[in-house]
Amino acid sequence: MTNDPTSDRIWSRAEIESPCVKLCVVHPETRLCAGCHRSIDEITAWSRMAPEDRRAVMDQLADRAGLAKGRRGGRTARLKR
Protein backbone atom coordinates (compact mmCIF):
# COMPACT_ATOMS: atom_id res chain seq x y z
CA MET A 1 0.00 0.00 0.00
CA THR A 2 1.27 3.44 -0.87
CA ASN A 3 0.73 6.73 0.97
CA ASP A 4 0.70 8.72 -2.27
CA PRO A 5 -2.06 11.38 -1.82
CA THR A 6 -2.57 11.55 -5.58
CA SER A 7 -3.37 7.87 -5.84
CA ASP A 8 -6.55 7.15 -7.83
CA ARG A 9 -7.72 4.86 -5.05
CA ILE A 10 -7.75 7.75 -2.58
CA TRP A 11 -9.23 10.41 -4.88
CA SER A 12 -11.84 8.36 -6.68
CA ARG A 13 -15.40 8.81 -5.45
CA ALA A 14 -18.58 6.99 -6.28
CA GLU A 15 -20.84 9.97 -6.96
CA ILE A 16 -24.59 9.60 -6.71
CA GLU A 17 -26.28 10.52 -9.97
CA SER A 18 -28.08 13.81 -9.45
CA PRO A 19 -30.03 16.28 -11.60
CA CYS A 20 -28.74 19.21 -9.51
CA VAL A 21 -27.57 22.16 -11.61
CA LYS A 22 -26.61 24.30 -8.58
CA LEU A 23 -29.50 26.72 -9.08
CA CYS A 24 -31.22 25.97 -5.79
CA VAL A 25 -34.30 28.17 -5.49
CA VAL A 26 -37.64 26.74 -4.39
CA HIS A 27 -40.67 28.13 -6.20
CA PRO A 28 -43.18 29.29 -3.56
CA GLU A 29 -46.24 27.88 -5.33
CA THR A 30 -45.06 24.60 -6.84
CA ARG A 31 -42.56 23.92 -4.01
CA LEU A 32 -40.15 22.57 -6.62
CA CYS A 33 -36.53 23.59 -7.10
CA ALA A 34 -36.24 25.98 -10.05
CA GLY A 35 -32.97 24.34 -11.10
CA CYS A 36 -33.56 20.59 -10.91
CA HIS A 37 -37.37 20.48 -10.47
CA ARG A 38 -37.21 18.12 -7.50
CA SER A 39 -39.37 18.63 -4.42
CA ILE A 40 -37.80 19.47 -1.07
CA ASP A 41 -38.63 15.95 0.16
CA GLU A 42 -36.92 14.41 -2.87
CA ILE A 43 -33.83 16.58 -2.42
CA THR A 44 -33.64 15.72 1.28
CA ALA A 45 -33.98 11.96 0.71
CA TRP A 46 -31.83 11.83 -2.45
CA SER A 47 -28.66 10.34 -0.94
CA ARG A 48 -30.67 7.64 0.86
CA MET A 49 -32.79 6.68 -2.16
CA ALA A 50 -32.18 3.49 -4.09
CA PRO A 51 -30.76 4.07 -7.58
CA GLU A 52 -34.05 2.86 -9.10
CA ASP A 53 -36.03 5.40 -7.07
CA ARG A 54 -33.69 8.23 -8.09
CA ARG A 55 -34.04 7.17 -11.75
CA ALA A 56 -37.86 7.19 -11.41
CA VAL A 57 -37.77 10.75 -10.06
CA MET A 58 -35.34 11.85 -12.79
CA ASP A 59 -37.67 10.42 -15.43
CA GLN A 60 -40.44 12.78 -14.16
CA LEU A 61 -38.36 15.97 -14.08
CA ALA A 62 -38.84 17.00 -17.71
CA ASP A 63 -42.63 17.03 -17.18
CA ARG A 64 -42.24 19.25 -14.12
CA ALA A 65 -40.10 21.85 -15.88
CA GLY A 66 -43.11 23.78 -17.23
CA LEU A 67 -45.05 23.94 -13.98
CA ALA A 68 -43.54 27.22 -12.75
CA LYS A 69 -43.36 29.29 -15.90
CA GLY A 70 -43.77 33.01 -15.75
CA ARG A 71 -42.81 35.56 -13.18
CA ARG A 72 -44.89 36.31 -10.14
CA GLY A 73 -44.91 40.02 -10.85
CA GLY A 74 -41.89 41.47 -9.13
CA ARG A 75 -41.83 45.20 -8.51
CA THR A 76 -44.65 45.97 -10.96
CA ALA A 77 -47.06 43.65 -9.13
CA ARG A 78 -46.14 45.12 -5.75
CA LEU A 79 -46.76 48.66 -6.98
CA LYS A 80 -50.23 47.72 -8.23
CA ARG A 81 -51.29 46.56 -4.76
KAFENPE-V701801 format. One record per residue. N is the residue number from 1. RES is the residue in one letter. OMEGA is omega as a letter, one per 20 degrees, with the letter a starting at -180 (NA if undefined). Layout:
n/res/omega
N/RES/OMEGA
N/RES/OMEGA
//
This chain:
n/res/omega
1/M/a
2/T/r
3/N/a
4/D/a
5/P/r
6/T/r
7/S/r
8/D/a
9/R/a
10/I/a
11/W/a
12/S/a
13/R/r
14/A/a
15/E/r
16/I/r
17/E/a
18/S/r
19/P/a
20/C/r
21/V/r
22/K/r
23/L/a
24/C/r
25/V/a
26/V/r
27/H/a
28/P/a
29/E/a
30/T/a
31/R/r
32/L/r
33/C/a
34/A/a
35/G/a
36/C/r
37/H/r
38/R/r
39/S/r
40/I/r
41/D/r
42/E/r
43/I/a
44/T/a
45/A/a
46/W/a
47/S/r
48/R/a
49/M/r
50/A/r
51/P/r
52/E/r
53/D/r
54/R/r
55/R/r
56/A/r
57/V/a
58/M/r
59/D/a
60/Q/a
61/L/a
62/A/r
63/D/a
64/R/a
65/A/a
66/G/a
67/L/a
68/A/a
69/K/r
70/G/r
71/R/r
72/R/r
73/G/r
74/G/a
75/R/a
76/T/a
77/A/r
78/R/a
79/L/r
80/K/a
81/R/NA
//
